[in-house]
């Protein structure tokens, strides 16, 4: 295997992938905000009819997806940093970074999809579970490092 080949079992590759996904998520947040700004706050264009008024559920899903892209992007970077600085073991490290990737990608995607078809909101426990797993492993890493179990 050459250095240019991605290997999901190498922590450096998982971390690089995590950082790339995180930055793409943040970019998605900025772009979605730019698009929503075209009709929000008396923007130059009328609000698309399917989005509804400010308190309509589709519009709330879109706003939540927009914020989730930023927040999850930043959290993804923090999880990647924590796991790379204080690894808890190859399997848990990989699980944390893969779960964070699933949550970071799936949550905004499902929220946007739910804005289009409301029953899809019931899929949000999938990314929520993935994110909870990632955060739990990152917390374990931080606790073990604090206790001196990990250098």
C-alpha positions as CSV (number, residue, x, y, z in Angstrom):
1,X,0.0,0.0,0.0
2,X,1.3,3.4,-0.9
3,X,1.0,6.5,1.2
4,X,-1.4,8.0,-1.3
5,X,-3.9,5.2,-0.6
6,X,-6.6,5.8,1.9
7,X,-6.6,3.3,4.7
8,X,-9.6,3.5,7.1
9,X,-7.6,1.6,9.7
10,X,-4.8,4.3,9.9
11,X,-5.7,6.9,12.5
12,X,-4.1,9.7,10.4
13,X,-6.4,8.8,7.5
14,X,-9.5,8.8,9.7
15,X,-8.5,12.1,11.2
16,X,-7.8,13.6,7.8
17,X,-11.2,12.4,6.6
18,X,-12.8,13.8,9.7
19,X,-11.3,17.2,9.2
20,X,-12.3,17.2,5.5
21,X,-15.9,16.3,6.4
22,X,-16.0,18.9,9.1
23,X,-14.9,21.7,6.8
24,X,-17.4,20.6,4.1
25,X,-20.1,20.7,6.8
26,X,-19.1,24.2,7.8
27,X,-19.0,25.2,4.1
28,X,-22.5,23.7,3.7
29,X,-23.7,25.8,6.7
30,X,-22.4,29.0,5.1
31,X,-23.9,28.2,1.7
32,X,-27.2,27.2,3.1
33,X,-27.3,30.4,5.1
34,X,-26.5,32.4,1.9
35,X,-29.4,30.7,0.1
36,X,-31.8,31.2,3.0
37,X,-30.7,34.8,3.3
38,X,-32.2,35.5,-0.2
39,X,-35.7,35.4,1.3
40,X,-35.2,35.8,5.0
41,X,-35.4,39.1,6.8
42,X,-37.1,40.8,3.8
43,X,-34.5,39.6,1.4
44,X,-34.6,40.3,-2.3
45,X,-36.7,37.3,-3.1
46,X,-40.0,36.0,-1.7
47,X,-40.0,33.0,0.5
48,X,-40.7,29.8,-1.6
49,X,-44.3,28.8,-0.9
50,X,-43.4,25.2,0.2
51,X,-41.1,26.6,3.0
52,X,-43.9,28.6,4.6
53,X,-43.9,31.3,7.2
54,X,-41.2,31.9,9.8
55,X,-42.7,29.4,12.3
56,X,-43.7,26.8,9.7
57,X,-42.2,23.3,10.3
58,X,-40.4,23.0,7.0
59,X,-38.7,26.4,7.6
60,X,-37.7,25.4,11.1
61,X,-36.2,22.1,9.8
62,X,-34.1,24.1,7.2
63,X,-32.9,26.6,9.9
64,X,-32.0,23.7,12.2
65,X,-30.1,21.9,9.4
66,X,-28.2,25.2,8.7
67,X,-27.1,25.5,12.3
68,X,-26.4,21.8,12.6
69,X,-23.9,22.0,9.7
70,X,-21.9,24.6,11.5
71,X,-22.1,23.0,15.0
72,X,-21.5,19.5,13.9
73,X,-18.6,20.6,11.7
74,X,-16.9,22.2,14.7
75,X,-17.7,19.3,17.0
76,X,-16.4,16.9,14.4
77,X,-13.0,18.7,14.5
78,X,-13.0,18.5,18.3
79,X,-13.8,14.8,18.3
80,X,-11.0,14.2,15.8
81,X,-8.5,16.2,17.8
82,X,-9.5,14.5,21.1
83,X,-9.2,11.0,19.6
84,X,-5.9,11.7,17.9
85,X,-4.3,13.3,21.0
86,X,-5.6,10.6,23.4
87,X,-6.5,7.4,21.6
88,X,-8.5,4.9,23.5
89,X,-7.8,2.0,21.2
90,X,-8.0,1.3,17.5
91,X,-11.6,-0.1,17.5
92,X,-13.0,2.7,19.7
93,X,-11.1,5.4,17.9
94,X,-12.3,4.2,14.5
95,X,-15.9,3.8,15.9
96,X,-15.8,7.4,17.2
97,X,-14.6,9.0,14.0
98,X,-16.9,6.9,11.8
99,X,-19.9,7.5,14.0
100,X,-19.2,11.3,14.0
101,X,-19.0,11.2,10.2
102,X,-22.3,9.4,10.0
103,X,-23.9,11.9,12.4
104,X,-22.4,15.0,10.8
105,X,-23.5,14.0,7.3
106,X,-26.9,12.4,8.1
107,X,-28.3,14.9,10.6
108,X,-28.5,17.9,8.2
109,X,-29.4,15.7,5.3
110,X,-32.4,14.2,7.2
111,X,-33.5,17.6,8.4
112,X,-33.5,19.0,4.9
113,X,-35.3,16.0,3.6
114,X,-37.8,16.3,6.5
115,X,-38.5,19.9,5.3
116,X,-39.6,18.4,2.0
117,X,-41.5,15.4,3.5
118,X,-42.2,15.6,7.2
119,X,-42.3,11.9,8.0
120,X,-38.6,11.7,7.4
121,X,-38.1,13.5,10.7
122,X,-38.5,10.1,12.4
123,X,-35.1,9.2,11.0
124,X,-33.3,11.7,13.2
125,X,-32.6,9.1,16.0
126,X,-30.1,7.5,13.6
127,X,-27.7,10.4,13.4
128,X,-28.5,11.3,17.0
129,X,-27.4,7.8,18.1
130,X,-24.2,8.0,16.0
131,X,-23.3,11.4,17.5
132,X,-24.0,10.2,21.0
133,X,-21.6,7.3,20.4
134,X,-18.9,9.6,19.1
135,X,-19.3,12.0,22.0
136,X,-19.2,9.2,24.5
137,X,-16.0,7.9,23.2
138,X,-14.4,11.3,23.0
139,X,-15.5,11.9,26.6
140,X,-14.0,8.6,27.6
141,X,-10.8,9.7,25.9
142,X,-10.8,13.0,27.8
143,X,-11.6,11.3,31.2
144,X,-8.9,8.7,30.7
145,X,-6.4,11.4,29.8
146,X,-7.3,13.4,32.8
147,X,-6.8,10.4,35.1
148,X,-3.4,9.8,33.5
149,X,-4.4,6.5,31.9
150,X,-3.5,8.0,28.5
151,X,-0.5,10.2,27.8
